[in-house]
């Protein structure tokens, strides 16, 4: 980094008289700053170190006039400038550099430093000037250090003056050049924070260069490549600061979410609810099998994490934890599934048993885990650590890096990354590319990661209900008893819930509300599942079959959606409310629900164009009947999980079947998309484009979070992805996909590469 040392070295070293002579310009409206500068110069001369003359200007306009007057005599203008930030700033620094380029082209460019009471402002100005004109020597100078040096030279102790300065750059150079022996002690943590802030300002300065026309969109994209791709990679792995890149864990689990978490093991919901509020750590709930009663706990912040030992609905709970920022490991790897990480099933972890371990203890890989035992989860290959010595070692190595998330899940360069995404979008649009959004599947409008998404691609209304006890109880009662009171309570609760999602549209935020895709295994406990099966004779009631089974329920739900739409200033946002039916099979299914939607919209007088209708293509029948279905839709969305299950006959929660498939084919079909499913999607996309070239086509499913799969889906005709709202999906995935598309476009159009060359040497390409 250029700094005060450059000024002193350049200003003093060329003069060979008894005292080094130097001329500087100070633009500063604060009289005390000018006084301190002159006092330091006087003291240095008195001590026989330097002879410095200072030209002072109160405002930048006065300096501009001074430069104009000396155009005929340019050598009379000093080569070093100290500028105030508010009164001058980086734009004046740029003007000074341009004046030298025009009037003193054979000389080196001047050194321009920013001197302000606000060190933060000074470093921002220095970073901006570097971005606008990288050849200018620049840096930031703390007024506090200038004052401290003056006080020290006047006889004040270092403890009372120098130690408390923001920087030590001035002292360092004075010691090197003049043997002044200034003490170098500072508050190291405070000092380092300024350096980090300056480096971040340097990174953000490229945007000012873009605004000034000094660089192109492609320059900015290349500039940020190293930072963005490293960030994306670290988010994908989740192992911040782990030495060696891998961690040996005590048990292998099939799926995992979140980042490493340490906490004490508990074995009941009551233990979580009664956890002492004063404790710094949070409980890790160890479960034997899935329990729907755990769902309302996920967004309360009470849980440190979850260990689900059995495979029953493990993938479902993993999705819910991902959506609610809860770390977890789910479904011990079956021992009979081939060569997979060790995580043996045992008598204490059978999937057909009750949700909780009766004795308050569990055996995993031959080790008994007991109440209160310290655990670390979300480390290594989605694994679990319970050996004390390993936990201690990991806690030392798993430290948050400079670019890791803070307590609120935000990164140091989050605003810059948002701006980078908008530059990608503009670049693609202007160069014949396609802008693809990464949306979020959600069950809460308050998920903090929604701010990173390109919209809500799917509101999981059945999970919205499951996460709110009154609505969940009303829905269960409707399904089991069909009572009028339950219907009334459910209508009220649904409208209230949906209103909170639809409000997001007022900020031009797309919202797709999927109607109920009910699963009794997710909604009911084991006893009520039996009652459900006795009443309906099946657990599998989806799409068109669900419409036929519960027409009153779906009509009430659609009405609740549009009543909420009416209450949230429908049409104000300029984006249509999107209502979607899952698992349709036929044209008749589609028309049945579309009529409900149009009737409900008419009842609230929804303006034309303020809403639209679509379906999820996630059954083999839906693919076969796509031409008849799609002609009635404004959009479609593929549900890859259900489509994978039907196409491959591999249920998502059958971990043994998935492990066998992976052993045979080399991948898990619920983490990457099987070729058979990709072919179905491409065929339906071709039908959809032939039917309506402007139709919006989304994909909804965990496989789309794999960058290779996502790029293949875009090639097949998909417009947008909708994935779980995790850090990896909504921070890392968009960056990875945009850089891949950017590189494809450059390779396809070699002439475009010339426009991405930087105008100021290598600076713009180095992050």
Steps between C-alpha positions, in 0.01 A plus 500: 500500500622850416513724805667784682832322450479554125452871561795529733729281295416672170493851642822483698738267323569714194650799682866478598532826695565512874131433567267316268258751356138426418196691382153369564142619450246462779131547415318508831237732645587400858748755634627259766609254231697765316646609832607144588660448158701821529595416858636157396694662213643759739605235753666286233695801377598594855630148557699522177295241311320683216409836355132482396300788352120470504252666263155500663159527336179503694284351221548294187377782272789716617743226401334470159549871445862466612564224245348705220721798586813285485425329170764717335748413776411136590829423675408743777226262614612250771481127435335405829148582619309440820128539439205533730223250420187712521652811352692321225480123470600251236355703213735787580783247523408379152499859370849554646631186327344604169653848534844343541443267203418799283748756630792290627481186282868410544484503881370231733141543607450679835450333835149572630410410857178547690517665840180512702368490852301199374752227425221293348417777255867552415557136412182491288627799300843343456345177378276688257794690351694176462211350305454805279872551431716208621828671403460777757682451829238527768413395852322614811651700787342516842457850638527333839850378425601840362383657824667229707834552321473873562427439871787253530741741336380763747599276790191293582558134590432226245247334734291815500532576128631251246352178636145625447541604135300323227811427293878476538598552138633853553720391792633204307619713209643774724702236684628349177587830333621718788581265788246676721436180701128556548342218708287274278250364755131517405183312575569216256140385468381853437780564253432178307134588470595812302718296269219254437261785436745652252536172313124470479476860379755418230282213387187714492680782322472317169133595495592870510732439208210339316277800568772730371533301178857392580423128488234273345248258649732218393788668685299505823400136459863397449618719787274322748556149364755383758310629800161382374610151401693449825196613696277265304734207558522564874121518522462174312729315741392673821835420664632847580862500606529123530863393458559229246168549326331197658394387845494150645160449660360234728198406288397545138157647433318499169407866486598816684421869515659811641839575649691340787318532831601386849242435769370263767292196409133490609241234425157667521305805390449588867875523553524750214209707628644505853857583396639770734486838329829607657710223344725600212470167319179360354368143517550245224188285480580132436197326347433139417254580222303789348241681710277773344490672840861610452413718199365804696829506697716554194451875463502584873877517537490260795672211324872476450452208263338163433633146469239272338632145528241315291428536126125558541427843338867591548514688169182688582633621835832589336313731262308664785818557700673644196213743451512609865880527540517208744811281477433129491604150395235258382472126442796286600658343194367143464772241557375276219513764227850450367819693563378806683623686812449299817186570700347176620134451578432331832217411734487855631460656155236297318280701265173327600528603865349807667648846425696523828734268688311386810809469719641841411804344337600374155767269369676609180790303355539314826519814716222595738395866481339622823306806619724806529789350304688749282450446125621670184288459187515623142870420458691283255281303264171602660612326814499500877785530753462392863857425610607786735854519368375530139248769591770701675729471197225601259401799709855626466509458121143583398531875532305753300713645218508864397234439239278279711150590617438712806238431767226612263617286212640800309839518333745787486438544127132413485393832345777471243386149409144624450627772270714248314191288436321799345805560277488137387132545409572813297797337329293196400211711373727727294701215350225261397505283810218388726447623854417209731372555854567282802183509708420354840263227618371628831254441780562830682499858365755596764784279381808727505640351179200612295676833446755311289248315281356600164152445636288236670479208261278291724310569821459157658156567644474161672820585691374851570213325674721245674722773641213687670326291764145648471503461121650151521236388749221648287631328185530166677145536630370587153663193349386261774156636596404768242345708780362848424691656790828361367425635154427847642821505706704378205359765263587780741849368568583439134403851396715646776799286401478563126472874548852504644640329190308714252625820665839406352360588157480868590877509456469340151582164654342208302289263710372155399251349745468126459172355618503212750717198417401304806687209651348336808844374600626857526189644665373229740650295779496122465163458670326757281663356189308181570175700525577676174561171321182352643300799373649528150653159434829652382788722603569608142245771417648773282417733212182414313416224745528749786269744317242225462536393865495848662332746259370714788846525657666614177224747420539653847877513460480678163247747645735563794783575257297761313352656812858545620590639156221754526617607847854564375421755226471251214656613179702774668832323458482458125576127525221243486415274792570146384277215619615145430348154533736205565500155341236552230442200276262611228336793327191438715706541820641824364164646403345404834747701704528782245124558530541530879777757450302709250187494717696611807671778303165620370354502853759757611499688166868427438616713203587329175866408496538526877511122540577194293460126523730205455564141599780274614606234253619223730318185389550274200136564405564874516794461260295283264211747497718811496361645176141493631599631844738781404263679263302608808803626695695824530796312649610152600742369760662157502504313831814292460470299822164346415593465134819316599307265727251413225756469222753290697278334763747613768315671791678800643483375859613146418866552581590142421348528151681827442829350620455200270428733206809706582716188520379391155488836318756710689267771632203554729196578277372749758823701494559487125239456231476161331524501115152351471352792692699756303360358176144534633564863597649587161208342316244693707695825453482452122125446522462806724698731268303375199176569685598839645847639414480748791399250769709511819658165587642441848654199667442408863719242671826438678674365188491845341740623769778304327669747259550236227135400518386862503697587187359194323149606600555845352614333177184287507280812511445573869492870596543502879590278794319478830697342784519483878599839649845407625829692488639265237190526281428872512851641542732252331285349225406826318866606493616165367231489231556858389874448458439180305257675269734797465785268396277313255400826334863615473606167350210505256578856391880550494464862394335574833823422680661811361242717673588344834863616496576743775575858427745544786741207485458203728326679785144428393572130463640450848253453782 
